[in-house]
Amino acid sequence: MNIVILAAGQGKRMRSDLPKVLHPIAGKPMLGHVLDTARRLAAGRICVVYGHGGEQVREALDADDLAWAKQDPQLGTGHAVLQALPHLDQGAQTLVLYGDVPLIRAETLDRLLKVSDGDTLALLTVQLANPRGYGRIVRADGRVVRIVEEKDADDAEREIDEVNTGILVAPTAALARWLPSLGNRNAQGEYYLTDIVALAVGEGMAVDAAQPDATWEVEGVNSKVQLAALERIHQRNIADALMEQGVTLADPARIDVRGELVCGKDVFIDVNCVFEGRVELREGARINAHCVIQDAVVGAHSVIGPFARLRPGTALGADVHIGNFVEVKNSAIADHSKANHLAYLGDATIGSRVNVGAGTITCNYDGVNKFRTVIEDDAFIGSDTQLVAPVTVGRGATLGAGTTLTRNAPADQLTISRARQTTVPGWKRPVKKKKD
């Protein structure tokens, strides 16, 4: 099977210099979602038809399994598929998808493919309460005979509620016959892919249709408003799947997953949390409100936040507490350790049962290179401590509040670095002089 993805549109209504198909849904370009779905169908060949901002699109998503066909000028969907023909296996079927229809499901496309038996033109259609703006499916005796675009439809045809999604499957050899013969005598002056329906009927080829389970699967994006609407639909689908797995969400309308979120049993996620990349929350983990977690592992029964940030490379053991306004980056923190508030822990290896006081930072970057801080088991880090890496805090060591640690702290001892407190007798605070 061939898959052709049409991704040449400029998207003027997006009012953006970014090509339309690169605008993200759940942190991934719309076209990236369509490519993921195409790959799940195990296509022999995938061809992306690009145009506006094409080089930017190719740079963002190019891969070894993709062929690229440039459409320049852009003269409609039929003309777009024509550009892809040289890249296709003529003996196979071709599935046509759209780079700005990101939520189409592989299960729906499998259903469409079953309708097409190799010698049938199969259309994905949907019935809408308000079909305005869509091409209508015209039937005779229950069979599809043609598609008419709204601008070319008469009053009776505009009353039809079954509409064309643009997604279809056709024998590639038939496409090779039909596409060069398309005309552009229509309101848009374009070569419509939909005109192949009448050509198929004229040849006596069967034209059949399938429908998706939900209309949002075939909704396209032409504006930031539509982009935001599909984002929320997608996030709600993710939220529903998480809850089916046993995750407790304080509010399923207020979660954002921009990657892969893997959860164990009895995980709780409070409102307005964002998960990016691959995040694993193990059994009993609790994520309090307003946290951002990216490419990290949170151990069993750990508590995060509120207002915490876990950056890439963070791996937390069991029963770890990361509190409000704590940031952790590229660090491993072992079981039962705590950093309850106002700390930065970057490039650190922290043992078990360690307490990190408020205002503590690991000074891991000298402006050129990054260095690692090691804090061994049972250490106590006093508030407002700066650990200037590379440095090691020994097992059971205590650092006094306000310490700036530049050398290793020995195990089981108190280390403190603090200026002697001095009081200046008779000192008076300067007073601003009054102007004449």
Secondary structure, DSSP 8 states (H G I E B T S, - for coil): -EEEEEE----GGG-SSS-GGGSEETTEEHHHHHHHHHHHTT-SEEEEEE-TTHHHHHHHH--TTEEEEE-SS---HHHHHHHHGGGS-TTSEEEEEETT-TT--HHHHHHHHHH--SSEEEEEEEE-SS-TTS-EEEEETTEEEEEE-GGG--HHHHT--EEEEEEEEEEHHHHHHHGGG----STT----GGGHHHHHHHTT-EEEEE--SSGGGG----SHHHHHHHHHHHHHHHHHHHHHTT-EES-TTSEEEEEEEEE-TT-EE-TTEEEEEEEEE-TT-EE-SS-EEESEEE-TT-EE-SS-EE-TTEEE-TT-EEEEEEEEES-EE-TT-EEEEEEEEESEEE-TT-EE-TT-EEE-B-SS-B--EEE-TT-EE-SS-EEESSEEE-TT-EE-TT-EE-S-B-TTSEE---------TT----------
